[in-house]
Amino acid sequence: MREKERMDIRGPRLKKQSDEALEFTSSMAADGRIARRVIEVNMAHMAALVKSKEVGADTGAKCLKFLARASSKISSDTRSEDFHQQLEQDAVDSLGVETAGFLNYGKSRNDQVATAIRMELRSAIIGFVEAIAGLQRALLKQAARQGGTMLPGYTHLQRAQPVTLAHHFLAHFDALQRDADRALQLYDRVNLSPMGSAAMAGTSVKIDRRYVAGLLGFSGLVRNAMDGVSSRDVAVEALSCMTMAMLDASRLAEELILWSSAEFGFIELSDAYAASSSIMPQKKNAVVAEMVRAKAGSVIGDLVAACAILKALPYSYNLDLQEVTPHLWRAVDDATTSLRLLSGMVGSVSIRPKATRSAAAGGNSTAVALANYLASHAGVSFRQAHSIVGELVRISEKSRKPLQAVAASKLTEVSSKFGRKVELDDDTVGGLLDPEAFLANIFTEGGANPRRIQTELSARRRDLASTESSLSGLGSSLKTSERKLNAVSSGMAREVN
């Protein structure tokens, strides 16, 4: 029975910490996120100890059986400093210190937590990119459905030039594609194992780091032990990726808010993503889009907070590092949920083509076509042409007459003031200023010409298929490593029976 006597694994070096200090320094409130990963790290580490004969097969089997049971009943003890300590203390209480006392042999909470964070972050990245892909699918759906619908493009929130709905939505798609690409590139840097770094200097215990890394699904090692335990750059990079995606998501959310207002009237949001007022029965508020916009600010704050925590820490491990991870998980959740809800909003939105076409035809938004024509056909430089058309627009707005009518009657007079007498017939001027003709005459690749929509959609579908293929491969790899870890642990446990 001596083996089963309870022992405080913190040892006798210090007296009992005050309850207030323990609560202040404890990470138990946030450790639930990585608890299963901590158990898996312990399983892989124990398997490596048995494999190298640093721990006997019988001892290893008992520890592995305990860990297998622990994974199905994770709990939080607020009296513990962290889940790492709680798990080991539970093992000592259950198996006795002569057996469970080997759980932490050759490792530290420092390399263990760094590894568990990376394992959870891998899954979080997959979920985050899946959410991006979902929003991209919604954008493609709308672009394919009503992609040729004309609407005004804006600069400085002023009507600038006519574009198509497909052109506008594919601009958002491409920004999100870069967000997905960044996150998938980050995955490769996250997918390196710090295990075997121990406290910071490595360990004299015979641990095959690559064997442990393989059981945990890592593609390689963090090479330097000190770097392995003290660096959280992958957390900052993940927060940066979340921030950039949320900046893009917030811009789209802002447009949905504006476009659904009576002043624009371009779209109607689904009731599933709106709410009424508590006092004004006529209201339909874009509350989900507003929260996406607000969550972008929260994610930015998490990034700034993490940077502030890390900016002056000496190497290697400091407890300050545990304050970074709550910001990481909060940002992951906010960003992933925001993107998923935004994809639902975009996919279910109703476009009002009459309103968008009417707006695109107003505001003299095709004036640059007249200036381009004067530069290419009338022998004037573009800057002269710009001045001529600018004067015609000024006259149009002052007289409250359409630009086409003013250009037809005043072009010769106005152009003469700028040193070049130009004459154009009414049909030519009307054709140049027509919004549909404006779009049809766009020549450059990547422009808003409606004839390019199907080609552009096909290219984006290939991008999305590539992202989805990468996600499938990463998910499959993690599942394979999880099965391998369970098989190795079960096999070692069975050998003793």
Stockholm file with secondary structure:
# STOCKHOLM 1.0

chainA/1-497         MREKERMDIRGPRLKKQSDEALEFTSSMAADGRIARRVIEVNMAHMAALVKSKEVGADTGAKCLKFLARASSKISSDTRSEDFHQQLEQDAVDSLGVETAGFLNYGKSRNDQVATAIRMELRSAIIGFVEAIAGLQRALLKQAARQGGTMLPGYTHLQRAQPVTLAHHFLAHFDALQRDADRALQLYDRVNLSPMGSAAMAGTSVKIDRRYVAGLLGFSGLVRNAMDGVSSRDVAVEALSCMTMAMLDASRLAEELILWSSAEFGFIELSDAYAASSSIMPQKKNAVVAEMVRAKAGSVIGDLVAACAILKALPYSYNLDLQEVTPHLWRAVDDATTSLRLLSGMVGSVSIRPKATRSAAAGGNSTAVALANYLASHAGVSFRQAHSIVGELVRISEKSRKPLQAVAASKLTEVSSKFGRKVELDDDTVGGLLDPEAFLANIFTEGGANPRRIQTELSARRRDLASTESSLSGLGSSLKTSERKLNAVSSGMAREVN
#=GR chainA/1-497 SS CGGGSCCCTTCSSSCCCCHHHHHHHCCHHHHTTTHHHHHHHHHHHHHHHHHTTSSCHHHHHHHHHHHHHHTTSCCCCTTSSSHHHHHHHHHHHHHCHHHHTTTTTTCCHHHHHHHHHHHHHHHHHHHHHHHHHHHHHHHHHHHHHHTTCEEEEEETTEEEEEEEHHHHHHHHHHHHHHHHHHHHHHHHHHSEECTTCTTTTCCSSCCCHHHHHHHTTCSEECSCHHHHHHCCHHHHHHHHHHHHHHHHHHHHHHHHHHHTSTTTCCEECCGGGCBCCSSCTTCCBCHHHHHHHHHHHHHHHHHHHHHHHHTTCCSSCCGGGGGHHHHHHHHHHHHHHHHHHHHHHHHHCEECHHHHHHHHHSTTTTHHHHHHHHHHHSSCCHHHHHHHHHHHHHHHHHHTCCHHHHHHHHHHHHHHHTTCCCCCCHHHHHHHHCHHHHHHTCCSTTSCCGGGHHHHHHHHHHHHHHHHHHHHHHHHHHHHHHHHHHHHHHHHHHHHC
#=GC SS_cons         CGGGSCCCTTCSSSCCCCHHHHHHHCCHHHHTTTHHHHHHHHHHHHHHHHHTTSSCHHHHHHHHHHHHHHTTSCCCCTTSSSHHHHHHHHHHHHHCHHHHTTTTTTCCHHHHHHHHHHHHHHHHHHHHHHHHHHHHHHHHHHHHHHTTCEEEEEETTEEEEEEEHHHHHHHHHHHHHHHHHHHHHHHHHHSEECTTCTTTTCCSSCCCHHHHHHHTTCSEECSCHHHHHHCCHHHHHHHHHHHHHHHHHHHHHHHHHHHTSTTTCCEECCGGGCBCCSSCTTCCBCHHHHHHHHHHHHHHHHHHHHHHHHTTCCSSCCGGGGGHHHHHHHHHHHHHHHHHHHHHHHHHCEECHHHHHHHHHSTTTTHHHHHHHHHHHSSCCHHHHHHHHHHHHHHHHHHTCCHHHHHHHHHHHHHHHTTCCCCCCHHHHHHHHCHHHHHHTCCSTTSCCGGGHHHHHHHHHHHHHHHHHHHHHHHHHHHHHHHHHHHHHHHHHHHHC
//
